[in-house]
Amino acid sequence: MPAETNNLLEFLLSALSRHPAQGQLWVGYSGGLDSTVLLHLLAAEGIPVQALHVHHGLSRHADAWQAHCAEQARALGVPFTACAVEVAAGDGGVEQAARNARYRAFAEVMAPSDTILLGHHGDDQVETFLLRLLRGAGVDGLSSMRAFRQFAPERALLRPLLGCSRAQLESYALQQGLQWIEDDSNSDLKFDRNYLRSQVVPALAARWPVVPLLARAAENLQESAGLLEEVAGEDGARCDRRIERVGQSIDLESLRGLTRARQKNLLRFWIRSISGRGPESAQLDQVLGQMDAAEDAVPQVELANLVARRFRNRLYLTPQLQPQDVDVEPGSSWQWDGASDLKLPGGAVLSPSAGWPAADYRVCFRAGGERAQPRARRHSQTLKKLLQEYALEPWLRDCVPLIYRDGQLVAVGDLFVTPEGPIQPPYWRFFD
C-alpha cells in the first residue's frame, strides 16, 4: 500500500474509532479535491456512507458540478443525494451565507444520530486560524475548526483529515487517478480566504512548518476554550439559567456579582449554545449595558439570530422572530376542540392539560380593554393589569391566548382560569 494511502487511511480510521457514529454516515461531497479523496477512502474501505451534495447555485457551473458528483458517487457504488439551497448574500457575506445554507441543508437531510464527514485538512485549519486572528477573535475563535462537534440537535460533524496536509490529499488523488472539480472562485482574491491561501500561507510555509505548528496552537486553544466553557457552565448555574416560555433567562443580580471578564464569558457561551453563532464584542457590551437601564425599561439588543431583553431583573435570550411581530388580522380567532394541539401564529401551541375537558372553544388574542376574574378572586380586573401581576413577559402579552367557551372567558394562556373554567389552565408553549 502506498505511504500516502496508509497515512490518510490511518487518520480516517482513527477518527471514526474515536467518534463512532450512532446512525448513518454522510460525506459532504462538493466534488472538490478534499471531499473526493475522503469519499474514495471510505468507499475503498467498504465503510457504508452516503454522499450529500449541496447545490448553491452561485456558479454557472453548478449544474455540471452536481452531475459530476452524481456520476462519481455512482462509479464508487455510493448512494447520492443532492439538495438545492438559496444563498442570502446579506447573511454575513456570500461565503458565510453559503456556509450557513449548507449546514441548514445538512441538518434537514440527516436524521437524528447521523454524522456528516467533511474533508477539511490542515491547510484549511491554517487559513481559518489566520482569518480569525485578523478579525480579532478571542480564545474560542482562534481554536479554529474542531475535529468533532454537534452542529445541530442530535447531528454531528466529523473532520477526519484535519491532521493531514493538502499536499498529502493531492498526492493520494493523483496516485488513485481521481477526478475532482476546481472551483473557479478559488482564484478570486477578493475573498479573504483565497488571498491568504495564495499570497500569505506560501510565504509563511517557506520559512516555518505552519500546518503542524498552527494545528498544535489550535489544539492548545481548544483546551483553553473548553476550560472557559466549563466556567461559563458553572456561572450559568450560579445565575439561575432557566428555560422560559420563549428562550432562556438568567438572574441579573447574580450576573452583576461576576467580574466583567466572566460576565462576557458566560454571555458568549450562552449565546452560542442557543444560536450556534458567537456574538461580536460590541454586542456583548450592549447586552451588559442593559443591566444599568431604568427599572421600568424593556431594552433589547439583536445579536446573531437572537434578541437579548431585560425584564424584572432577569436577562432573556429569545428568538428574533417574536409572536407580536406576526401579522394577524384584528379580531382573528381559532376553533379548538380542547383535546388536541392547536398551533397559533408565531410558533405557539395550545395543548390540553390533565383534566382539561374536550369542548368547542374559541381562541383569540387580546384586542384591548378586556377584563378577567381569576378563579381565586372575588372581582374582575383589567387583563392588562393581570398580565403585569402574573409577570408575563411584555413581548408576549399581545399574543397570550384567550380561551372562550359558550362566549365565556374560561382561561388566559397557562396563567389562570376563571370561575367558569376548568380546574387548571391548558399548556401554552413555544417552539423556538
C-alpha positions in Angstrom: 0.0 0.0 0.0 1.5 3.5 -0.9 2.6 5.5 2.0 0.1 8.3 1.3 -2.8 5.9 1.3 -1.6 4.4 4.5 -1.3 7.8 6.2 -4.7 9.1 5.2 -6.4 5.8 6.0 -4.8 5.8 9.4 -6.2 9.3 10.1 -9.6 8.3 8.9 -10.0 5.1 10.8 -8.6 6.7 14.0 -11.2 9.5 13.8 -14.0 7.0 13.2 -12.8 4.9 16.1 -12.7 7.9 18.5 -16.1 9.2 17.3 -18.2 6.3 16.3 -21.5 7.2 14.5 -24.8 6.1 16.1 -26.7 6.5 12.9 -25.9 6.9 9.2 -22.6 8.3 7.9 -22.7 11.0 5.3 -20.0 12.8 3.3 -20.4 16.5 2.4 -19.4 16.0 -1.2 -18.7 19.1 -3.2 -16.7 17.3 -5.8 -13.5 19.2 -4.8 -10.2 17.5 -4.0 -10.8 17.2 -0.3 -14.3 15.6 -0.4 -13.3 13.4 -3.4 -10.4 11.9 -1.5 -12.5 11.4 1.6 -15.3 9.7 -0.3 -12.9 7.4 -2.2 -11.1 6.4 1.1 -14.4 5.4 2.7 -15.6 3.5 -0.4 -12.3 1.7 -0.8 -12.5 0.5 2.8 -16.1 -0.6 2.3 -17.4 1.7 5.0 -21.2 2.3 4.4 -21.7 6.0 3.6 -23.9 8.3 1.6 -22.8 11.3 -0.4 -24.6 14.6 0.1 -24.1 17.4 -2.4 -25.4 20.9 -1.8 -26.2 22.9 -5.0 -25.6 26.6 -4.1 -26.5 28.0 -7.5 -23.7 30.6 -7.2 -21.7 29.4 -10.2 -22.6 28.9 -13.8 -21.0 25.5 -13.5 -23.2 24.4 -10.5 -25.4 22.0 -12.6 -22.3 20.4 -14.1 -20.7 20.0 -10.7 -23.8 18.2 -9.4 -23.8 15.9 -12.4 -20.1 15.2 -11.9 -20.7 14.3 -8.2 -23.6 12.1 -9.0 -21.5 10.2 -11.6 -18.5 9.8 -9.3 -20.7 8.5 -6.5 -22.4 6.0 -8.8 -18.9 4.8 -10.0 -17.9 4.2 -6.4 -21.2 2.5 -5.5 -22.2 5.2 -3.0 -25.8 6.4 -2.6 -26.0 10.0 -3.7 -28.3 12.8 -2.5 -28.4 16.4 -3.8 -30.3 19.4 -2.5 -30.5 22.9 -3.7 -30.3 25.9 -1.4 -30.9 29.7 -1.7 -27.9 31.8 -0.5 -28.9 35.1 1.0 -25.9 37.4 0.4 -26.9 39.6 3.4 -26.3 36.7 5.8 -22.8 37.7 6.7 -21.5 37.9 3.1 -21.5 35.4 0.3 -19.1 33.0 1.9 -20.8 32.9 5.3 -24.2 32.8 3.8 -23.3 29.8 1.6 -21.8 28.1 4.6 -25.0 28.8 6.7 -27.2 27.5 3.9 -25.1 24.4 3.5 -25.2 23.5 7.2 -29.0 24.0 7.3 -29.3 21.6 4.4 -27.1 19.0 6.1 -29.4 19.2 9.2 -32.5 18.9 7.2 -31.4 15.8 5.2 -29.7 14.0 8.1 -31.7 12.1 10.7 -31.1 12.2 14.5 -27.8 10.4 15.5 -26.4 10.8 12.0 -22.8 12.1 11.4 -21.5 14.0 8.4 -17.9 13.8 7.4 -16.2 16.8 5.9 -12.9 16.8 4.0 -11.2 19.8 5.7 -7.5 19.4 6.1 -4.6 21.1 7.9 -4.1 23.8 5.3 -7.8 24.8 5.8 -7.1 25.0 9.5 -4.1 27.3 8.9 -6.3 29.6 6.8 -9.1 29.6 9.4 -6.7 30.4 12.2 -5.2 33.4 10.3 -8.7 34.7 9.2 -9.9 34.7 12.8 -6.7 36.2 14.1 -7.0 39.1 11.6 -10.6 39.6 12.7 -9.6 39.9 16.3 -11.1 36.7 17.6 -10.6 35.5 21.2 -9.6 32.2 22.5 -12.7 30.3 21.3 -12.5 31.7 17.8 -8.8 31.1 17.5 -9.3 27.5 18.5 -10.5 27.2 14.9 -12.2 24.2 13.4 -12.9 21.3 15.8 -12.3 17.7 14.6 -15.7 16.7 16.0 -18.7 18.7 17.2 -22.5 18.8 17.3 -23.7 21.3 14.7 -27.4 20.7 15.0 -29.6 18.9 17.6 -28.6 15.2 17.6 -26.5 15.7 14.5 -22.7 15.5 14.5 -19.9 16.7 12.3 -16.5 15.0 11.9 -13.4 16.2 10.1 -11.2 13.1 10.0 -8.5 14.5 7.8 -7.8 17.7 9.8 -4.4 16.5 10.7 -3.3 15.9 7.0 -2.0 18.5 4.6 -3.5 19.4 1.2 -0.3 18.0 -0.4 -1.0 14.6 1.1 -4.5 14.6 -0.3 -3.4 15.7 -3.8 -0.7 13.0 -3.8 -3.3 10.4 -2.9 -5.7 11.7 -5.6 -3.0 11.5 -8.3 -1.9 8.0 -7.2 -5.5 6.8 -7.5 -6.3 8.7 -10.7 -9.2 10.6 -9.1 -11.1 13.3 -10.9 -12.1 16.4 -9.0 -13.6 19.9 -9.5 -11.5 23.0 -9.3 -13.9 25.8 -8.3 -13.1 28.9 -10.4 -14.0 31.2 -7.4 -10.9 29.8 -5.6 -8.7 32.1 -7.6 -10.7 35.2 -6.8 -8.5 37.3 -4.4 -11.4 39.5 -3.3 -12.2 36.6 -0.9 -10.0 36.8 2.2 -9.5 33.0 2.4 -8.3 32.9 -1.2 -5.9 35.8 -0.6 -4.4 34.1 2.5 -4.2 30.7 0.6 -2.3 32.1 -2.4 -0.4 35.1 -1.1 0.3 34.7 2.7 0.4 31.0 3.6 3.0 30.0 0.9 5.3 32.8 2.3 4.9 31.6 5.8 5.3 27.9 4.8 8.6 28.8 3.1 10.1 29.6 6.5 8.1 27.7 9.1 6.1 24.3 9.1 2.9 26.2 9.6 0.5 23.3 9.3 1.7 21.3 12.3 2.6 24.5 14.3 -0.8 26.1 13.9 -2.5 22.7 14.4 -0.8 22.5 17.8 -1.7 26.1 18.6 -5.4 25.3 17.7 -5.4 22.3 19.9 -4.0 24.3 22.9 -6.6 27.0 22.3 -9.3 24.4 22.1 -8.3 23.1 25.5 -8.4 26.7 26.9 -11.8 27.3 25.3 -13.0 24.1 26.9 -12.0 25.4 30.3 -13.7 28.7 29.7 -16.8 26.8 28.7 -16.7 24.9 32.0 -16.5 28.2 33.9 -19.4 29.5 31.8 -21.5 26.5 32.7 -20.8 26.9 36.4 -21.6 30.6 36.2 -24.8 29.9 34.3 -26.0 27.6 37.1 -25.0 30.3 39.7 -27.0 32.8 37.7 -30.1 30.5 37.7 -30.1 29.9 34.0 -33.5 28.5 33.1 -35.9 27.7 30.2 -38.7 30.2 29.7 -41.9 30.1 27.6 -39.7 31.5 24.8 -35.9 31.2 25.1 -34.0 31.3 28.3 -33.1 33.7 31.1 -30.6 34.3 33.8 -30.7 36.3 37.1 -29.2 39.8 36.6 -28.2 40.3 40.2 -26.1 37.2 40.1 -24.6 38.2 36.8 -23.6 41.6 38.4 -21.7 39.6 41.0 -19.3 38.2 38.4 -16.2 40.0 37.1 -16.6 41.7 33.8 -14.5 39.0 32.1 -16.7 36.3 33.5 -19.9 38.2 32.6 -18.7 38.3 28.9 -17.5 34.7 29.0 -20.9 33.5 30.3 -22.8 35.5 27.7 -20.6 34.4 24.9 -21.1 30.7 25.5 -24.7 31.1 26.5 -25.5 32.8 23.2 -23.5 30.3 21.2 -25.3 27.4 22.9 -28.6 28.7 21.7 -27.9 30.2 18.3 -24.8 28.3 17.2 -23.1 31.6 16.5 -20.9 33.7 18.7 -21.6 37.4 19.3 -19.4 40.4 18.5 -17.6 42.2 21.4 -19.6 45.3 20.7 -22.8 43.3 21.1 -21.7 41.9 24.4 -21.1 45.4 25.7 -24.6 46.4 24.6 -26.1 43.5 26.3 -24.2 44.2 29.5 -25.3 47.8 29.3 -28.9 46.6 29.8 -28.1 45.9 33.4 -28.0 49.7 34.0 -31.2 50.5 32.2 -34.1 52.1 34.1 -36.2 49.7 36.2 -39.3 50.1 34.0 -37.4 49.9 30.7 -37.5 46.8 28.5 -34.4 47.3 26.4 -33.4 44.9 23.6 -30.3 44.1 21.6 -30.3 42.0 18.4 -27.4 39.6 18.1 -26.8 36.6 15.9 -30.4 35.2 15.4 -31.5 36.1 19.0 -32.7 39.1 20.9 -31.4 40.0 24.4 -34.1 41.6 26.7 -34.4 42.6 30.3 -37.5 42.1 32.5 -37.9 42.1 36.3 -34.2 41.8 37.0 -33.6 38.9 34.6 -31.8 38.9 31.3 -33.6 37.0 28.5 -32.4 35.5 25.2 -35.3 34.9 22.9 -35.6 34.0 19.2 -35.5 37.1 16.9 -39.0 36.4 15.4 -41.4 37.3 18.2 -45.1 36.4 18.2 -46.2 40.0 18.3 -44.4 40.6 15.0 -46.6 38.1 13.2 -49.2 39.8 11.0 -52.6 38.7 12.4 -55.8 40.3 11.3 -57.6 42.2 14.1 -60.4 40.1 15.5 -59.0 36.8 14.3 -59.9 33.7 16.2 -59.4 30.0 16.0 -61.6 27.0 16.9 -60.2 24.4 19.3 -61.5 21.1 20.3 -59.7 21.1 23.7 -58.4 17.5 23.0 -55.6 18.1 20.5 -52.8 20.6 20.0 -53.8 24.0 18.5 -51.0 25.8 16.6 -51.2 29.5 16.9 -49.4 32.2 14.9 -45.9 32.9 15.9 -44.9 29.4 16.8 -47.1 29.0 19.9 -49.0 25.8 20.7 -52.0 25.3 23.0 -52.4 21.8 24.5 -54.9 20.3 26.9 -53.6 19.8 30.5 -54.6 16.9 32.7 -58.3 17.1 33.3 -58.9 19.8 30.7 -62.3 18.9 29.1 -62.8 18.5 25.4 -65.3 21.0 24.1 -65.8 23.7 21.4 -63.6 26.6 22.3 -62.8 29.9 20.6 -59.3 31.2 21.0 -58.1 34.7 20.2 -55.5 37.3 21.1 -56.1 40.5 23.1 -57.9 43.3 21.4 -57.7 45.8 24.3 -60.0 46.6 27.2 -60.7 43.0 28.3 -61.4 42.2 31.9 -60.9 38.8 33.6 -61.5 37.3 37.1 -59.1 34.6 38.2 -60.9 31.7 39.9 -59.5 32.5 43.4 -60.6 36.2 43.3 -63.9 37.9 44.1 -63.7 40.7 41.5 -62.5 41.1 37.9 -59.7 43.3 36.9 -58.3 44.6 33.6 -56.4 42.0 31.7 -53.6 44.4 31.2 -53.1 44.7 35.0 -53.5 41.0 35.5 -50.8 40.2 32.9 -48.4 42.5 34.7 -49.3 41.0 38.0 -48.7 37.4 36.7 -45.3 38.6 35.4 -45.9 37.6 31.8 -43.1 39.0 29.7 -44.1 42.2 27.9 -43.2 40.8 24.5 -45.7 38.0 24.9 -48.7 40.0 26.2 -50.2 40.8 22.8 -50.3 37.1 21.9 -51.4 35.4 25.1 -54.3 33.1 24.0 -57.7 33.9 25.5 -59.9 30.8 25.6 -63.7 31.1 25.4 -66.4 28.5 25.8 -70.0 29.5 25.0 -69.0 33.1 24.9 -67.4 33.0 28.4 -63.7 33.5 29.0 -62.5 30.3 30.8 -58.7 30.7 30.7 -55.9 33.1 29.9 -53.0 31.2 28.4 -51.4 29.0 31.1 -51.7 31.8 33.7 -55.1 31.3 35.2 -58.6 30.0 34.8 -61.8 31.9 35.5 -64.7 30.8 37.8 -66.4 29.4 34.6 -63.3 27.5 33.5 -61.8 24.0 34.4 -59.7 23.4 37.5 -56.4 24.4 35.8 -55.4 26.2 32.6 -54.1 24.4 29.5 -50.5 24.2 28.4 -49.1 27.2 26.4 -45.7 26.7 24.9 -43.5 27.8 22.1 -41.1 26.2 19.6 -38.0 28.4 19.2 
